[in-house]
Amino acid sequence: MSLTEPPLPTIAVVIPAFNEAETVSAVIEPALRLTPDVVVASDGSSDDTVTVARRAGAKVIELGQNSGKGPALKAALGATGADYVVMLDADLVGLEVEHLHILLAPVLAGKLDMSIGIFDGGGIMTDLGNKLTPHLSGQRACGRQWLLDVPHLGEERWPEPAITAALKAQGVRWDYVELPGLKQVVKEKKRGFWKGAQYRTKMYIELLGFKGRQKKRDDV
């Protein structure tokens, strides 16, 4: 009787994106060197994000209106059947396929259930912001089904607090990994200083309100 090798795990890269036409292709290109299963979920983008992402070789899911990163992430997860996913922001600068291997290695080896990437040496502003609030990092690797099943993932404009709550509640094994030379475009640069600052303030208000929204859901 012949023995057969178990099937290799399948991997997808999922990229929520809102008006990231200038940077999304530079995120897709190294992702495609890892896997052909790269999904961009455009969160109601009004620029050329969809066109640029398709030309770069990604599968693109178009959401009709801007509802937030959470719904976009859930849509991207639903568009792949991979065993594992790497979750990336669409505004990364300096991404290499080696960064994706750093994220995936401890998960595929069974050492962690989720790895969370932290910028290291990519730039003062992004390094500082990432290290002050590492739990908000958008660079992660984990099992796809676990992430898809995170409670309220698709209801939150910013999904990271919901993911953090699930990690704590379920006793999931996780840790931070450093991503050398990687950074992202800060909001003040993308949108102009004042609009970027307003957007950042609104984002933090949404993030800080998660526990209150969670308590209301639990009380229903």
N, C-alpha and C positions, 0 to 999 in steps of 0.2 A: 504494500500500500504506500503510495507516494504522499509525501507531506507537502503542503502548499504554504507559501509565505503569506502572512496576514497582509491585507491591503494597506498601502501607505495612507497616512492621514491626508485629507484634502484641505487646502488652505485658500482663503479668499482675503482680499484687502478691501475694506469698506471705507468710503470717504464721503462724509456729509459735506456739502459745499453750498455756500450762499455768496454769489457774486465774487467768485475767485478765478475769473478767466485768466488773470495774469500769472497765477502760480500753479493752478491745478495740473497742468501738463507735466511740470517738473516733479510732481508727486506721483503721478500715474506711471511715468516712464520707469523709475526704479522698481515700483510695485509690480510691473509686468515682467521684470526680470526674476521676480520671485515666483509668480503664479500668473496664469492667463485669466484667472477669475478676479478681476478688479471691477468693483462696482462704485460708481459715483451717484449719490442721491442729491440732485439739485433742489434746494429748499426754496423754490419760487424765485430763482435767480432772474434778474432783469438784464444782465449783461450776457456775454457770449460763453458763459461757463459750460452750458450744454454742448454747444458746437465744438469748443476746444477739447472737452473731455472725450467726446466721441472720436474726434480726429486723432487723439492721442492713443486710442485703442481700448478705452474703458467701456463697460456696459453702463448706460446712463438711465437712471430712474428720474422722471420729472414730476415734482410735486407742484400742484397748481398755484399754491400760495405759500408765502413765507410763514411757516408755523414753528420753526425752531429746529435746533440740532437733534433733539430727541426723536421727533417724528421722522426726520430724514435718516437718522441712524437705523431706526427700526425698519424703514422701507428698504434700506440697503441690505440689512440682514435677511429680510424676507425674500430678496432677489437672488440669494445663493443658497446652496445646500451643503456648503463646505463644513467639514468637521471643526476647523479652527478659523478664527478671523484675526486679522490685524486691523485695528481701527486707527485711522490717521486723520489729522486736520488737513484741509485743502490749501492752507497758506504756508506750508513748510518751505524752508529755504535750506538747501544743502543736503537733502535726503539722498542717501545711498542705500543700495540693497543690503549692505552690511548692517545698517540700523534695524532693518526688518528681521534679520537673523538674530540680532541681540535681543529683540523683543520676544521672538518665538522660541529661542533655544531652551529657556528654563521651563516653558509650558510644554513643549514637545517632549522634553526629557522627564516630565512628570514631577518636577521639583516644585512648580507653582501652578495654580489654577488661573492666575492672571498676573501678567507683568505690566507695569506702568512706567512709561519712558519719561526721563527727566533730561532736559537739555544740559549739555556740559561743554562750555567753550565755544558756543555758537554766537554769543554776543552778550554784552552786559545787561541790556534791558530784558531780553527774553530769558536769559539764565536766571536773573534775579526774580522775575515774576514767576517762573516755573518752580523755583526752589522755595519761594515763600508760600505758594499754594500748589504743592505737588499733586494733591488729591484731585485737582481740576485738569490734570493733563489729558489731552485728547489722544495721546499715543499709547495704545494698549494692545495686548494679545491675550486671547482666551478661547475657550470653547464657544462656538457660535450659539448653540442651543441655550447654554447658561445665560449668555448676554441677552438673547432674544426673550428669555423668560423673566428678566429683571422687572419686578413690579413697577408699573407706571412709567416705564422707559419711554414709551411713545407719547406720553402725556406731558412730559416736561420739556420746556424750551431748551434747557441745558441738562443733559442726562447724567452728568458726572455725580451729582449728589445722590441720585437714585441708585447708581451703580455702587457708590460707597456704602449706602445703607444696606444694600443686598450683601456686599462683602462682609460687613460686620454681623448682620443677622444670621447669615448662613455659615459663618466660620470658614470662609473660603481662604485658601492659602494664596497670598499675594505679596509682592514686594516691588520696590522701585529698581529700575535698571538705568544706567547712564547712557545717553546717546551723544557721543562726542561730535562736536562740530555742527550740530543741527540747531536751527533756530526757526522762528516764524515771523511773519510780518506783523508788527504791532498795530493795533486798531487805529491809533492816532496817525500812523503813517498811511494806512489804507484809506481812511475816511477824512483826513484832515484833523488837526489837533482837537478842535472843540467838538466836532461831531464824534470823533473817536473817543474822547473823554466821556461824552454823554452816553455813548453806546456801552462803554465799559462800566459806567455807574449803573446803568439799567441792568446790565448782565449780573453784577454783584447783588443788586436788590433781588433779582429773580432767584439767584443761587441761595441767598440767605433766607428766602421765604419757603424753601423746600420743606423744612421740618414742620412748619405750620400747615402747609398743604397736606403733608403726609398724615398729620394728626387728624385733620378734618376727614380724610378718606377713611382712616381707621375707625373713626367715631360713627361713620354712617352705617 
